[in-house]
Amino acid sequence: MHELERELQENYDIRINSISNFRDMFIANTDNGRRLIKITGLKPDRVNFIAEVKEHLFQNGFCNIDRNIFTNSGKSCITYNDQTIYMCRYVEGRESNLDNREESIRCARLLAKMHRASIGFGCSENSSPRNELGRLPSSYRKRLDEIKKLKKNAVKGKMKFDNLMCRYVDYFYELGERALNLLDTSDYYELVEDAEKNKNISHHDFNHHNIFVQNSDMYLINFEYCCYDLKVYDLVNLLRRKMRKCQWDIDEAALIINEYSKIESLSESELDLMKLMLMFPQKFWRVINKYYNSRKSWSEQNYISRLEEVIDEVKYLKEFLEKFSAL
């Protein structure tokens, strides 16, 4: 750690007084204030992309972010022991609370402001952009194929999770196929074409962990997954997380969509796309995929509880989707 401190002090022209762990990162108390140190497996050109996205947002008035701090030579990161290390502004505060209606509204506004500020972003030759535009159909098909494959594992299994999975897998698979069929007949590729022209950026990890509340302000942090994609990806992510806290209350969804739309407009095509994205059994796929492919991370009962949560949502989601078209 002392060698790392010395490397950071030399490259960033700071004096580090102390370092402490924070999540999977470090917080450094320096003579210039607190700094967040991230040690990552990302390549430098990917970090360049992230830093450039944040600078574009900042220059366009979206300043409530964990802005990257550049080295003395103007680089976005350094390489140390074959790892990429970069430094960000440390954002004081607490994680947002989506159980709170007012904070949910503020999250929707924050997201809309970020999307508006992101328009027109073009990266440099020194950065490696991540582009998810146009990939949704293949992503859905891949996950449906995985569900079908994991069903075979469940049929052979004898655990309670296997039995529960077998009882409901066909329902969720058919729901996913329905969503994919709707995607094929939607205006998805027209929206992709518009996004390519506008050069929209998606945060791609917009959740309460990455939205910090600091008194009357909100900050958006952790842009590691940011990419070129449709803005509805982030909005659907926010809606999913909020809806699971309010039994898929359509009025709460309408509130979030309306608040977002006051800043960044949504077309009928985008609303139709959001509906089918909310229909797709994303959480079901995630839970069973984690169970059969990385079971060591949770206990058996924890997996069962997660799957039961998904199943319990079925009746609420069905009614929600019926009402969504009227928004």
Order of alpha helices (4+ residues) and beta strands (2+ residues): alpha-beta-beta-beta-alpha-beta-beta-beta-beta-alpha-alpha-alpha-alpha-beta-beta-beta-beta-alpha-alpha-alpha-alpha-alpha-alpha
